[in-house]
Amino acid sequence: MGILIAATIVVGLLVDQRWAAHGQLAVNIAAWLVLGLLWIRSDAERRPFLFACLLFATAGEVFLSLVWGLYTYRLDNIPLFVPPGHVLLFCLGMQLAERLPAKAEWWIAAACAPVIVYFAWTGRDTLGPLLFAMFLLCMVLSPSRRLYAVMFVLSLAMELYGTWLGNWAWHRDVPVLGLTADNPPVAAGAFYCVLDLLVMMTGNKWGQTPIKLIGRFSRPKGGAAD
């Protein structure tokens, strides 16, 4: 599933941008189909996490883009592939987090800190320190630290790719706060970490079996992991 998820995100963003006539419609359908396949292949204890991620991702996109105005999609909308795309990225992050060595999450945070400080000091991205503080807070509040470290890096890679293609763009001036943001902010992954923190908390509340760190979502019911 991991390869399919990665391909859906990478190819999907390219198709959305390059095929102006019907690209977004095609990606919308593809993203929901892959999410449907993921739902079918996930067991009952994992499905609450998928559903919670879809709900929080949709609400977050509406608030961050349409209400707060931090970034704008190329058609001034929220593409229908975005909410399921967040779920797919969450599941991919789960798989990668399982492979992250112990304590590596803190090394990732330490490696990112100088870049964030430099960008803020030069005025290029003064939103960065605030977002980085949110990331560290997620690391402290939840035992799923490897997930947040992976998502911090993984989501930045996706943000760099999506803004480079032109699927969306972050506004330089941050409304209300009076700060500046790069396109994308170097610590944009903090938003994804907050999303995942809410998902883990809600999923564990809804599910019958609390889970600290979900493993692979590609395990069919009653079958072995592939």
Secondary structure, DSSP 8 states (H G I E B T S, - for coil): -HHHHHHHHHHHHHHHHH-TTTHHHHHHHHHHHHHHHHHHHS-TTTHHHHHHHHHHHHHHHIIIIIIS-SEEETTSS--TTHHHHHHHHHHHHHHHHTTS-TTHHHHHHHHHHHHHHHHHHTTS-TTHHHHHHHHHHHHHH-S-HHHHHHHHHHHHHHHHHHHHHTSEEE-SEETTTTEE--SS-TTTHHHHHHHHHHHHHHHHHHSSS--SS---S---TTS---
